[in-house]
Structure formats: C-alpha cells, structure tokens
C-alpha cells in the first residue's frame, strides 16, 4: 500500500510554437485543462502501475475540485483522506513549446497551502509499517516534515521527490529513506556543481556514505542513476521524440514507488520506472499521459 501525501491541482495548459523569453509574448496554438498536482500525478502513476494507493491532500470548494480528482477516482485511488476547503483548488499554469516538448510552469497552491501537521499525523497513523509514504514539495514544508518524522518513528519507508526545488529541499530530503531528484535538484542537495557522470557517481557515493540514504537521480533522455547499499545502479528509458515532458518525472516516481511496493528488485524497478517516464512524454498533460502498466510491460 502506498500513501501519497501531497498536492492536487488543475492544470491549465497552453501550447506555443516555442517558449517565450522574459517579457516576451508568443501566440498559443492550443489550450486544454487536465488533472494535475505532483502528489496527485504520482498517486495516479502508482495506481496505474498496479499498487493500492491512498491520496492525502486538499481541494477547494470550486469548479476545479471534481475535475482535479476525476482520474484518481476513476482509477480506484482511495480519496477518503482528501479534504475540501473554502480556498480555491490549486492550479498550475503550463506552457509547452511545440518545437521541443519542454515546458514552463507556474503553480498557485490554493487549497494545497492549507495542509498542516495534523493532516500529516493522520495520514501516517492510518498506515502500516509495510507501507510506503511518498511526498513532494508542493505542500507546506511543516506538513512534509511532520509526515516524514511520524513515518520514521513508525518504521515506514519514505520516498521524497525534491520537486519543485525549494529552500527546504535539502533539509527535508535528509529525513527520507529514498530521495529522487533531477540533475539540477541533485546539485543543490550535493552543494556543488557536477560536471560529468564520473563526478556525479563520486558525489552519490559521498552522500550515501554520509547519510545511508538511497539516492535516485533522473537524467532526462539519458535515463537514471542511483546509489543503493553501496552500489551504483543505472537504467535507460526509451528513445522517443517527446511531445510533452510535463508528466515524465511524476510518472517515474509513481512507478518506482509501486515497483518497490510490489517487491520488484531495485534495478528492475528503475528500468520499469524509466520506461514509464519515457512513455509519459508521448501525450500532452500530466495525468492523461501516465501510461497503464500493460503499456509499460510491453516495452520492457
């Protein structure tokens, strides 16, 4: 069983020929809305990967609340711990460049900002020691910290994705068993600039020896590298032409957590998650792009 303690958003997505520079206006070609939020995205990915998932978070009492939860509900995710507040549902304003598939995102927390330590304690109290707690950084840091500390006291495995990159990322990541970061985030955790793959492995070994934590670094099209029990592991995704990369990282995290929950070996779990992340780049939108497990298994 996986409990995801995190954000729930409605994504407002505009496609442009290219991403604008500072102060520049570009003309968009399409507009769409989609369920999102890093917590909800990762919960849906873990559910589509085949694990039982409970989502803990908050939405508003507005027109975005039900659509934001629609795909989670349809997937069979447990939403009993999602609260409704008088504040608006969180939103993400996303620009996607047609020429590259890269994106720019601004997040308005809304109801996500109301999540507190009491909700964190309640989430962990409902868990069993064999469960996994998955977190990100789109909810208040005090709530994330409370959940991590409560889970540690109960012997529950924790995974944190250090996105979006915040001032609290280094401190909070130090409380988790498994840390998932992209290249930029990992440099912040390491406190240094990493110039090549060899330097990255040296930093991974140093951090692992200092903390005993498992570190996973996603490298975009280059796959993923990890440090577990003193061993460097790596995996490749698929060679693709990306349409939209917005859901790739969350898909990776959800599939990794689900694979470990299903007792799949870490090396195989990395490969499974990397392939799922690649497939998520072939459609637009964070949650609509998350592949079903049958599609991932067919490409392994």
C-alpha positions in Angstrom: 0.0 0.0 0.0 1.2 3.5 -0.9 0.1 6.7 0.8 0.8 9.8 -1.2 0.8 13.0 0.9 0.9 15.9 -1.5 -0.7 18.4 -3.9 -3.8 18.2 -6.1 -4.1 20.7 -8.9 -5.9 21.6 -12.0 -3.5 22.1 -14.9 -4.2 24.9 -17.4 -2.1 24.0 -20.5 -1.3 26.3 -23.5 0.8 25.1 -26.4 3.0 27.6 -28.2 5.4 27.2 -31.1 8.3 27.9 -28.7 8.6 29.0 -25.1 8.7 32.8 -24.6 11.7 34.7 -23.2 11.5 37.2 -20.3 9.0 39.9 -21.1 8.0 38.3 -24.5 4.5 37.4 -25.7 4.1 34.5 -28.0 0.9 33.2 -29.7 -0.6 30.0 -28.5 -2.0 27.2 -30.7 -4.0 25.1 -28.3 -5.4 25.2 -24.8 -6.6 22.4 -22.5 -7.2 21.6 -18.9 -6.1 18.4 -17.2 -5.9 16.9 -13.7 -2.5 17.6 -12.1 -0.5 18.4 -9.0 2.7 16.4 -8.2 1.1 14.5 -5.4 -2.0 13.5 -7.5 0.2 12.7 -10.5 2.4 10.4 -8.6 -0.6 8.8 -6.9 -2.2 8.1 -10.2 1.1 6.7 -11.6 1.5 4.3 -8.7 -2.1 3.2 -9.1 -1.8 2.6 -12.8 1.4 0.7 -12.1 -0.7 -1.8 -10.1 -0.5 -0.8 -6.4 -3.2 0.1 -3.9 -2.9 3.9 -3.3 -4.4 6.3 -0.8 -4.2 10.0 -1.6 -4.0 12.5 1.2 -4.4 16.2 0.3 -6.9 19.0 -0.2 -9.0 20.7 -2.9 -11.2 23.7 -2.9 -15.0 24.1 -3.0 -15.0 25.3 -6.6 -15.5 24.1 -10.2 -11.9 22.7 -10.4 -12.2 20.3 -7.4 -14.1 17.5 -9.1 -12.2 17.6 -12.4 -8.9 17.6 -10.4 -9.9 14.3 -8.8 -11.6 12.7 -11.7 -8.8 10.4 -13.0 -7.8 9.4 -9.5 -11.4 8.5 -8.7 -11.7 6.6 -12.0 -8.5 4.6 -11.2 -9.8 3.4 -7.9 -7.5 5.5 -5.8 -8.7 5.9 -2.2 -9.7 9.6 -1.8 -11.3 9.3 1.7 -8.5 11.5 3.1 -8.8 14.3 0.6 -10.4 17.3 2.4 -12.4 20.2 0.8 -11.7 23.8 1.9 -13.2 27.2 1.1 -9.9 28.2 -0.7 -9.6 27.6 -4.4 -8.3 24.3 -5.8 -4.6 24.5 -6.6 -3.7 25.4 -10.2 -0.7 25.0 -12.5 -0.3 27.3 -15.5 1.7 25.4 -18.0 3.3 26.5 -21.3 4.5 23.7 -23.7 6.8 24.5 -26.6 5.8 22.7 -29.8 9.3 22.7 -31.1 10.9 20.9 -28.1 8.2 19.5 -25.9 9.8 21.4 -23.0 7.7 23.3 -20.6 7.4 26.3 -18.2 5.2 26.0 -15.1 3.8 28.4 -12.5 2.0 26.8 -9.6 -0.7 28.6 -7.4 -1.0 26.4 -4.3 -4.6 27.3 -3.3 -6.1 24.5 -1.1 -2.7 22.7 -1.0 -1.4 25.5 1.2 -3.9 24.6 3.9 -2.4 21.2 4.6 -0.9 21.0 8.0 0.8 18.9 10.6 -2.5 17.4 11.9 -3.2 16.0 8.4 0.3 14.6 8.3 -0.1 12.8 11.6 -3.5 11.4 10.5 -2.0 10.1 7.2 0.7 8.2 9.0 -1.5 6.9 11.7 -3.6 5.1 9.1 -0.5 3.4 7.6 1.1 0.0 8.3 4.9 -0.5 8.8 5.0 -2.3 5.4 3.5 0.6 3.5 5.4 3.4 1.6 4.9 7.1 2.2 5.5 9.2 -0.9 6.0 13.0 -0.7 6.9 16.0 -2.8 7.4 19.7 -2.1 4.1 21.4 -3.3 2.6 21.4 0.2 3.8 23.4 3.2 7.2 22.2 4.5 6.0 21.9 8.1 3.5 19.3 6.9 6.1 17.4 4.9 8.5 17.3 7.9 5.8 16.2 10.3 4.8 13.3 7.9 8.5 12.2 7.5 9.2 12.3 11.2 6.0 10.4 12.1 6.7 7.8 9.4 10.3 7.3 10.7 9.0 6.8 14.2 6.7 4.1 12.9 9.3 2.4 10.7 7.5 3.2 7.5 9.6 3.5 4.3 9.6 7.1 2.9 10.3 8.5 -0.6 10.6 12.2 -1.3 10.8 13.8 -4.7 12.7 17.1 -4.3 10.4 19.0 -6.7 9.6 21.7 -7.1 13.0 22.9 -5.9 12.5 24.9 -2.7 14.7 26.4 0.0 13.6 23.5 2.3 14.6 20.7 -0.2 17.9 19.9 1.4 16.7 19.8 5.0 13.5 17.8 4.2 15.3 15.3 1.9 17.6 14.4 4.7 14.7 12.9 6.6 13.6 10.4 3.9 14.8 6.9 3.1 14.8 7.4 -0.7 15.5 10.7 -2.4 14.5 11.2 -6.0 15.9 14.3 -7.7 16.7 15.6 -11.2 20.1 16.8 -12.2 19.6 20.4 -11.0 18.0 19.4 -7.7 20.7 16.9 -7.0 23.4 19.6 -7.4 21.5 21.6 -4.7 21.5 18.5 -2.4 25.2 17.9 -3.0 26.1 21.6 -2.6 28.3 21.6 -5.7 28.3 21.7 -9.5 28.6 18.3 -11.2 30.4 18.4 -14.5 30.1 14.8 -15.7 28.9 11.3 -15.0 32.1 10.3 -13.1 31.7 13.3 -10.8 28.1 12.5 -10.2 28.9 9.0 -9.1 31.6 10.3 -6.7 29.0 12.7 -5.2 26.5 9.9 -5.0 29.0 7.7 -3.1 29.9 10.5 -0.7 26.3 11.4 0.1 25.3 7.8 0.5 28.2 7.1 2.9 27.4 10.2 4.9 23.6 9.5 5.3 22.9 5.9 4.4 20.1 7.1 2.2 19.2 5.8 -1.3 19.6 8.5 -3.9 18.0 8.4 -7.4 18.9 11.0 -10.0 16.8 11.3 -13.1 18.8 12.4 -16.2 16.0 13.1 -18.8 16.8 11.3 -22.0 19.9 9.8 -20.5 17.9 7.6 -18.1 18.5 7.4 -14.3 21.4 6.6 -11.9 21.0 5.5 -8.3 23.1 4.7 -5.2 21.7 1.8 -3.1 23.5 -0.2 -0.4 26.9 1.0 -1.6 26.2 0.1 -5.3 25.7 2.3 -8.3 22.8 1.3 -10.5 21.6 2.8 -13.7 18.8 2.3 -16.2 17.8 3.7 -19.6 14.3 4.8 -20.8 13.2 4.6 -24.4 14.4 6.5 -27.4 11.5 8.8 -28.2 10.5 12.1 -29.8 8.9 13.9 -26.8 5.6 15.6 -27.3 5.3 16.9 -23.7 7.6 16.2 -20.8 5.4 17.6 -18.0 4.3 14.2 -16.6 7.6 12.3 -17.0 9.1 12.9 -13.6 5.9 12.2 -11.6 5.3 9.1 -13.7 8.8 7.9 -12.9 8.3 8.5 -9.2 4.9 6.7 -9.0 6.1 3.7 -11.0 9.3 3.4 -8.8 7.3 3.5 -5.6 4.8 1.0 -6.9 7.5 -1.3 -8.2 9.2 -1.3 -4.8 5.8 -1.8 -3.1 5.4 -4.9 -5.3 8.8 -6.2 -4.1 10.4 -5.8 -7.5 14.2 -5.6 -7.3 15.6 -2.1 -7.3 17.5 -2.4 -10.6 14.4 -3.7 -12.4 12.2 -1.1 -10.6 14.5 1.7 -12.0 14.2 0.3 -15.5 10.4 -0.1 -15.2 10.0 3.5 -13.9 12.4 4.9 -16.6 10.3 3.2 -19.4 7.1 4.6 -17.9 8.6 8.1 -17.7 9.5 7.9 -21.4 6.0 6.8 -22.4 4.6 9.7 -20.5 6.3 12.1 -22.9 4.3 10.9 -25.8 1.0 12.6 -24.8 0.1 16.0 -23.5 -0.9 16.7 -19.9 0.5 15.3 -16.7 -2.2 12.7 -15.7 -3.6 11.9 -19.2 0.0 11.0 -20.3 0.6 8.5 -17.5 0.8 5.0 -19.1 -1.1 1.9 -18.0 1.0 -0.9 -16.6 0.3 -3.1 -19.7 1.8 -0.5 -22.0 5.0 -0.3 -19.8 5.3 -4.1 -19.6 5.0 -4.4 -23.3 8.1 -2.1 -23.8 10.3 -3.8 -21.2 
